[in-house]
Amino acid sequence: MSHHPEITDGHPQDQVHYREYKILLKPERLLRPERLEDYWHIVHDIAKKHDVEVTTNPHAFNRMIREVLFYDTPEFDLYRNAYILRKRTFYKDGWPEVDHELTVKFRHKDMATASAVDIHPRLEGASEIKFKEELLPLKDEIGGMRSLYSHNCVLTTPKIVLDQGLEDISDVFPAMKSIDVSPKTKIELVNSVAVEEVQVDPGHFEFGHGLAAKATIAIWRNRASETSLVGEFAFQAKFNRLDELHHKAKERSEKFFRAVQTHAPDWVQLGTTKTAMIYGIGRSEVPGHE
């Protein structure tokens, strides 16, 4: 096994080089596929009013379907320690693709804490390391903004077996060895929930001074019950260094993020994150770090 896998992202691994702005949407607002387009029209109008250049993609509302699975110990030891273990399977024409996407995240409200975690895998092959600032609304108030910092590793592989022991995962991701739990602890599907994710890539925004962001709108459903769980509108910008962002472009992006909340408040689902919602299904209390 190699201790130095190929890194494909090409950025310093301890520097924030993505900003992802996320707003949860009420699932009852997205019960029909045309509602994705309705919401994009609302966002489009808000962008125009705030001097944000917006472009709608060709085939903007072609729907992509993915299965999303979260894995953890029975006591959620990964999540308690700010780790997220997720597997995504992409579907094409109704059939699952051979390769799966495995993502390990360390997500924390303190940037230095997230930066210090070495999320590199001990595995042959290519991995993509992403260090993001995730901008979220306040948990209990529309129009606000808070940050989480997410240090991610993404692997694409045809061979992913996750429902074994924690030691199998921590052998690949040594950072997890610091978690104070027996290495033999079993890893299983969180709350037995398999998520069906339907996503569109409707367009992108230009905030000036070279700051651009790609937008997505998605709905998560429980595959077993066919229940709509939560929606999400997000847009993500990539750059070399956070401190090099032009202050006017950064300010414009944040004003737009707040405006999307306040101009369409009946769409906004306050709370935490999509992951936290999956962990909270059927439970009165969830260990939280988000």
C-alpha positions as CSV (number, residue, x, y, z in Angstrom):
1,M,0.0,0.0,0.0
2,S,1.1,3.5,-0.8
3,H,1.4,6.2,1.9
4,H,1.4,8.9,-0.8
5,P,-1.5,8.5,-3.2
6,E,-1.9,10.8,-6.2
7,I,-3.7,14.0,-5.3
8,T,-5.7,15.3,-8.3
9,D,-7.0,18.6,-6.9
10,G,-3.8,20.5,-7.3
11,H,-4.4,22.9,-4.3
12,P,-2.7,23.2,-0.9
13,Q,-4.4,20.6,1.3
14,D,-4.7,22.8,4.4
15,Q,-6.1,25.9,2.6
16,V,-9.8,26.6,2.0
17,H,-10.2,26.5,-1.8
18,Y,-14.0,26.0,-2.1
19,R,-16.9,28.0,-0.7
20,E,-20.2,26.1,-0.8
21,Y,-23.4,28.0,0.0
22,K,-26.2,25.7,1.1
23,I,-29.9,26.3,1.9
24,L,-32.2,23.4,2.9
25,L,-35.6,23.4,1.2
26,K,-38.9,22.1,2.6
27,P,-39.5,18.7,1.0
28,E,-43.2,19.5,0.5
29,R,-42.2,22.2,-1.9
30,L,-40.5,19.7,-4.2
31,L,-43.0,16.9,-4.6
32,R,-43.2,17.3,-8.4
33,P,-40.2,17.5,-10.8
34,E,-41.4,20.8,-12.3
35,R,-41.0,22.5,-8.9
36,L,-37.2,22.3,-9.3
37,E,-37.6,24.6,-12.3
38,D,-40.0,26.8,-10.4
39,Y,-37.5,27.4,-7.6
40,W,-34.7,28.2,-10.1
41,H,-36.9,30.9,-11.7
42,I,-37.3,32.4,-8.2
43,V,-33.6,32.3,-7.6
44,H,-32.9,33.7,-11.1
45,D,-35.1,36.8,-10.3
46,I,-33.4,37.3,-6.9
47,A,-30.0,37.2,-8.6
48,K,-30.9,39.8,-11.1
49,K,-32.2,42.1,-8.4
50,H,-28.8,41.9,-6.6
51,D,-26.5,42.5,-9.6
52,V,-25.5,38.9,-9.8
53,E,-25.1,37.6,-13.4
54,V,-26.9,34.3,-13.8
55,T,-26.8,31.8,-16.6
56,T,-29.2,28.9,-17.1
57,N,-27.5,25.8,-18.5
58,P,-28.6,23.9,-21.6
59,H,-30.5,20.8,-20.4
60,A,-30.7,22.5,-17.0
61,F,-33.4,20.3,-15.6
62,N,-32.1,16.9,-16.7
63,R,-32.5,14.9,-13.5
64,M,-29.6,12.9,-12.2
65,I,-30.3,10.1,-9.7
66,R,-27.9,8.8,-7.1
67,E,-28.2,6.5,-4.1
68,V,-26.6,8.0,-1.0
69,L,-25.7,5.8,2.0
70,F,-24.1,6.9,5.3
71,Y,-22.2,4.5,7.5
72,D,-21.3,4.7,11.2
73,T,-21.0,2.6,14.4
74,P,-24.2,1.8,16.2
75,E,-23.4,4.6,18.7
76,F,-22.5,7.1,15.9
77,D,-18.9,7.3,17.0
78,L,-17.8,8.8,13.7
79,Y,-20.4,11.5,13.7
80,R,-19.7,12.3,17.4
81,N,-16.1,12.9,16.4
82,A,-17.0,15.1,13.4
83,Y,-16.4,12.5,10.7
84,I,-18.9,11.6,8.0
85,L,-18.6,8.4,5.9
86,R,-20.7,8.4,2.8
87,K,-21.1,6.2,-0.3
88,R,-22.7,7.5,-3.5
89,T,-23.8,5.3,-6.4
90,F,-24.6,7.0,-9.7
91,Y,-27.4,5.7,-12.0
92,K,-27.5,5.9,-15.8
93,D,-30.7,4.9,-17.6
94,G,-31.9,3.2,-14.5
95,W,-28.8,1.1,-13.9
96,P,-26.1,1.6,-11.3
97,E,-22.7,2.6,-12.5
98,V,-19.8,0.2,-11.7
99,D,-17.8,2.8,-9.8
100,H,-18.9,4.2,-6.5
101,E,-17.9,7.4,-4.9
102,L,-16.6,7.1,-1.3
103,T,-16.4,10.4,0.6
104,V,-14.9,10.8,4.1
105,K,-15.4,14.2,5.7
106,F,-14.1,15.8,8.8
107,R,-16.4,18.8,9.4
108,H,-16.0,21.3,12.2
109,K,-17.0,24.9,13.0
110,D,-13.4,25.8,13.7
111,M,-11.3,26.2,10.6
112,A,-7.9,25.4,12.3
113,T,-9.3,22.2,13.8
114,A,-10.6,21.0,10.4
115,S,-7.3,22.1,8.7
116,A,-5.2,20.1,11.1
117,V,-6.8,16.7,10.2
118,D,-4.8,14.8,7.7
119,I,-7.6,13.2,5.6
120,H,-5.3,11.5,3.1
121,P,-6.1,7.8,2.5
122,R,-3.5,5.1,2.8
123,L,-4.5,3.5,-0.5
124,E,-3.2,3.0,-4.0
125,G,-4.8,5.1,-6.7
126,A,-6.1,8.7,-7.1
127,S,-7.9,10.6,-4.4
128,E,-9.3,14.1,-4.5
129,I,-8.8,16.2,-1.4
130,K,-11.2,19.2,-0.9
131,F,-11.1,21.7,1.9
132,K,-14.3,23.7,1.9
133,E,-16.0,26.5,3.8
134,E,-19.7,25.6,3.9
135,L,-22.0,28.6,4.4
136,L,-25.3,27.7,6.0
137,P,-28.3,29.7,7.3
138,L,-28.6,30.1,11.0
139,K,-30.4,27.1,12.7
140,D,-33.4,29.1,13.9
141,E,-33.5,32.3,11.8
142,I,-33.9,33.1,8.1
143,G,-31.5,35.6,6.6
144,G,-28.4,34.7,8.6
145,M,-25.2,32.9,7.8
146,R,-22.8,30.6,9.6
147,S,-19.8,28.5,8.6
148,L,-18.6,24.9,8.9
149,Y,-15.3,23.8,7.6
150,S,-15.2,20.5,5.7
151,H,-11.9,18.6,5.0
152,N,-12.9,15.9,2.4
153,C,-11.4,13.0,0.7
154,V,-13.2,11.6,-2.4
155,L,-12.3,8.1,-3.8
156,T,-13.9,6.5,-6.9
157,T,-13.7,2.8,-6.8
158,P,-15.6,-0.3,-7.9
159,K,-14.9,-2.2,-4.7
160,I,-16.3,-0.6,-1.5
161,V,-17.4,-2.8,1.4
162,L,-18.3,-0.7,4.4
163,D,-20.5,-2.9,6.7
164,Q,-17.5,-4.5,8.5
165,G,-15.4,-3.1,11.3
166,L,-14.1,0.3,12.1
167,E,-10.5,-0.9,11.8
168,D,-11.1,-1.7,8.1
169,I,-12.0,2.0,7.5
170,S,-9.3,3.4,9.8
171,D,-6.6,1.3,8.0
172,V,-7.5,3.3,4.9
173,F,-8.1,6.6,6.7
174,P,-5.5,6.7,9.6
175,A,-7.0,10.0,10.9
176,M,-9.9,7.9,12.3
177,K,-7.5,5.9,14.5
178,S,-7.7,8.8,17.0
179,I,-11.4,8.0,17.7
180,D,-11.7,6.5,21.2
181,V,-13.6,3.3,20.4
182,S,-12.6,-0.4,19.9
183,P,-11.2,-1.0,16.4
184,K,-13.5,-4.1,16.2
185,T,-16.7,-1.9,16.5
186,K,-19.0,-2.7,13.7
187,I,-19.8,-0.2,10.9
188,E,-23.4,-0.2,9.6
189,L,-25.9,1.8,7.5
190,V,-27.1,4.8,9.5
191,N,-30.7,4.3,10.7
192,S,-31.1,1.7,7.9
193,V,-31.9,4.6,5.5
194,A,-31.0,4.5,1.9
195,V,-31.4,7.9,0.3
196,E,-32.5,8.5,-3.3
197,E,-31.0,11.8,-4.4
198,V,-32.5,13.6,-7.5
199,Q,-30.4,16.5,-8.6
200,V,-30.3,19.1,-11.4
201,D,-27.5,21.5,-12.3
202,P,-29.6,24.5,-13.4
203,G,-26.9,27.1,-14.0
204,H,-24.2,29.3,-12.6
205,F,-23.6,32.7,-11.1
206,E,-21.0,35.4,-11.6
207,F,-20.3,37.7,-8.7
208,G,-17.6,39.8,-10.4
209,H,-13.8,39.9,-10.0
210,G,-13.5,36.3,-11.2
211,L,-15.7,34.7,-8.6
212,A,-18.1,32.3,-10.2
213,A,-20.3,29.5,-8.7
214,K,-22.1,26.4,-10.0
215,A,-25.6,25.8,-8.8
216,T,-27.5,22.6,-7.9
217,I,-31.0,21.9,-6.7
218,A,-31.7,18.5,-5.1
219,I,-34.3,16.5,-3.3
220,W,-33.5,13.6,-0.9
221,R,-36.1,10.8,-0.5
222,N,-36.1,7.7,1.7
223,R,-35.9,4.8,-0.8
224,A,-37.8,2.4,1.4
225,S,-40.8,4.6,2.3
226,E,-40.6,6.9,-0.8
227,T,-40.9,9.8,1.7
228,S,-39.4,13.1,0.7
229,L,-36.9,14.0,3.4
230,V,-35.4,17.4,2.5
231,G,-34.4,19.5,-0.5
232,E,-31.3,21.7,-1.0
233,F,-30.3,24.7,-3.1
234,A,-26.5,25.1,-3.3
235,F,-23.9,27.0,-5.2
236,Q,-20.1,26.4,-5.0
237,A,-17.2,28.6,-5.9
238,K,-13.6,27.4,-6.4
239,F,-10.5,29.5,-6.0
240,N,-6.8,29.3,-5.1
241,R,-6.8,31.0,-1.7
242,L,-9.6,32.3,0.5
243,D,-7.7,35.5,1.4
244,E,-7.3,36.3,-2.3
245,L,-11.1,36.6,-2.9
246,H,-12.0,40.2,-3.9
247,H,-13.9,41.7,-1.0
248,K,-16.7,43.1,-3.3
249,A,-17.3,39.7,-5.0
250,K,-17.3,38.0,-1.6
251,E,-19.7,40.5,-0.2
252,R,-22.0,40.2,-3.2
253,S,-22.1,36.4,-2.9
254,E,-23.0,36.6,0.8
255,K,-25.7,39.3,0.2
256,F,-27.2,37.0,-2.5
257,F,-27.1,34.0,-0.2
258,R,-29.0,36.0,2.5
259,A,-31.5,37.3,-0.1
260,V,-32.3,33.9,-1.4
261,Q,-33.5,33.1,2.1
262,T,-35.4,36.3,2.8
263,H,-37.0,36.7,-0.6
264,A,-38.4,33.1,-0.6
265,P,-38.8,32.2,3.1
266,D,-41.6,29.8,2.5
267,W,-39.2,27.5,0.8
268,V,-36.5,27.5,3.5
269,Q,-36.2,24.5,5.9
270,L,-34.4,25.7,9.0
271,G,-32.2,23.3,10.9
272,T,-28.7,21.9,10.4
273,T,-27.6,19.8,7.4
274,K,-28.9,17.0,5.2
275,T,-26.6,14.6,7.0
276,A,-27.9,15.6,10.4
277,M,-31.4,14.9,9.2
278,I,-30.5,11.4,8.2
279,Y,-28.9,10.8,11.6
280,G,-32.0,12.2,13.4
281,I,-34.6,9.9,11.7
282,G,-36.5,8.1,14.4
283,R,-34.4,9.6,17.2
284,S,-35.2,12.2,19.8
285,E,-31.6,13.2,20.3
286,V,-28.6,13.2,17.9
287,P,-25.0,13.7,18.8
288,G,-24.2,17.0,17.0
289,H,-21.1,18.8,15.9
290,E,-22.9,20.8,13.1
